[in-house]
Amino acid sequence: MSFSAQQAAEALGVSRMQISRLVRQGDLRASRFGNALLIDEDSVSEYRELRPERGRPLSASSAWARIARESARLEAAGNEREALEAARHLAIVGRRRATRHAYRVVPNRLAALLVDQRVVLSGADAGQHHGAPVRPGDPHPVYASGDDLDQLVVDHRLRDDGADPNVIVRVVSPDVWILHDRIAPPLVAAIDALDDGDARSAAEILRHLLRAGRT
């Protein structure tokens, strides 16, 4: 199901100009039919649920520092509900941790992208590597340094035409890049799953994180 830009604007209580900006930022999924911009209805619902709170969001460096602190605190606390609420809050206030880009890569090249050493797996893909009972699927979320994005686009023929994206690339400034492993930490994976509307995977990843903290 799709909304027109005007319908999406009315649903979110924003202007049509704001809808166009949210599409460019990757906050809303959209496609074009002729000159008309069609907004994915599910992405409107997801954005409404995780609508940014009033006030300034954290800077990228502050967001990553907060995520690191919360990960240690939540493991010690061991409360699943608290962990899920904390992840939802971090998805909102930490939205400047990266710039979100939705791309389409031809399916037979997707596997090559996901094993590229320049990307860090996140969401359900990372959760599965950590041992959580989740099943990855489209779109696959990854992180990349801003230094690598242009070459990744060329090497894997990534298209940003908005049509049926199967990979979400979250681009982090090299100045604040802290993801030195190929797999994102569990809390980061859960935050990204929530960001992409996959609440079930987020809950399972957090549950696994807390269990690991008790052992």
N, C-alpha and C positions, 0 to 999 in steps of 0.2 A: 504494500500500500504506500502511496505517496501523497504528500501535500504540495500544493502550489507554494511559491515563496510567500504569498500573502496569507495563506492559511497557516503556514508555519509561524509567521510573524504574529498572527492573532493568537495562536496557541501558546506562544511563549511571552506575549505581551511586549514585543520589541518591534522595531521598524524593519522594513524590507531591506534597508541598507545593512542593518545589523545581521540579518539572516545571511546575506552575501558574505559578510566578514566571517561569520561562524563557519560557513562552508569552506572558505579559503583557508582558515586555520585548521580544518579537519575536525571541528567540533560537531558538525552535522554532515551526514552523508548525503550526497546529491548526485543526480545525473541530469543530462539535458535531452529534451525532446524538441528539436527545432530550436527556437529561441527561448523556450520555456525552461525554467529551472525547477526540477522536481525533487522535493526533499523527502528522504526516507522517513516514514512515520515513526518507526522504532527509534531512530536516532533522535527525533524530537523528544520522545518520551524519556530516553536515556539522559539527554541534556537537561530536561526539566528536573529529573531526579537528582542530578549532580550539579544543579545550577550553582555557579559561583556565589559565595556569600558576599555580603556587603563588605567594603573595606578593601585595602590593597592586598593582593596575594603575596606570598613569600617570594623573595628573589630565588633564582635557581640554586645558588649556593646555600641559602638558608633552608630551602625545601629539602635538599639532599641531607643536610645536617640534621634536620628534624626527623626525617625518615630513619636515619641511622639510630638516633636516640630512641625513637618509638619502637623500633624493632627489638632492641635490648630490653626495654621496659615491658613490652607485651609478653615476651618469652618468659620473663620472671613472674608476671602477673598471672598468666595462664587462664584468662577469662575470654572465652570465645566471643561473646556478645560485645565485650569491650574492644576486642581486637577488630571486629568487623566495623564498629562505629568509628574507631580510630582510623582505619583504612579509608572509610568513606570521607572523613574529614580531611585526611591528607590528600585525597584525590582532588579535593576542591581547593584548599589553601595552597597546595603544592603544585598547582597546574602549570606554573612557569618552570618546573623542573626540566621540561623539554618542549620542543615544538612538534606537534603531531601532524604527520603527513599520511594520507591514505593513498595507496598505490595498487595498481594491478600488474601482476607479473604472470606471464603465460604459465600454466600449471606445470609443464615439464621442466621449467627453470626455477620453480619455487624451492625445491629441495636444495639446489645449489646456493640460493640466497641464505637459507636457514643454517647452512654449515659454513658460510663465509666467516672467516676469522675477524672481520671488521664489524660484525653485528653481535649483539647480546640478546639472547632469547628472553622473552618475558611472558606474562600472562600464563595461560594453561600450558604452553610449551615449556616454560621454566618450571611450573608446578609439577609437571610430569617428571622432569629430571630430578626434582627434589624428593620424589616419591609420593606425591599427593595423588589420590584417585581421580584424576581429571583426564578429559579427552580433548586434545587440541583440535582446532578447526579454523576455518576461515572467519575473519581475517587473523593472520598470525602476527602478534605484536613483537617488535624487536626495537632495540636501541642502537643508535649509531652516533659517532662523533660528527660534529659539523664539518670537520676536516675531510671526512670520508664520503659524505652524502653524494656529491656530484659524481664521483667515480662509481659509486654503487649504482646510481641511476643508469649510467652508461653500461656498466658491466652486466647488469641483470635486466636491462631494458624495462625499467620501471615506468609505468604510465600513470599519470595523475589526472586522467580525464573524468574521474568520479564514477565510472561505470563498474559496479560490482568489485570493489577492492578486496584483495585477498591477503594483503599485508599492510600493517600499520607500522611506519617507521617513526619512532620518537627520537628527534635529533637533539643532542645535548651539546652545548658549547664546550669546546676543548678546554676552556679555562676552568670548568667545574666538573669535568669528566672523572667519575670515581668508579665506574663499572669495569673493573679490570679482569673479571672472569667472563666466560662465555655465557653463563647463566645468571640472570638477575636474582638477587636475594628474594626469599619468599614474600616479604612484605611488599617489595617493589612489584613483584609479579601479581600479587593480590590487588594492589592499587590500580595497576593497569587493566586487570580483568574487570574491575568495577568501572573504570573509565570507559571501557569498550562494551559495557552492558552485560557482562558475563558474571553475574552475582553468584551463581552456583559454584563456578570454579574458584572465585575469590574466597568463598566460605570454606571450601575444601582445602585450599592452600593454607589458609590461616589455621584451620584445625590441625593440619599436619605440622605446621610451625610450632604450635603450642604443645603438641604431643612430644615433638623432638626436644623441646625445652624442658620437659619433665623427666626425660631419661638421662 
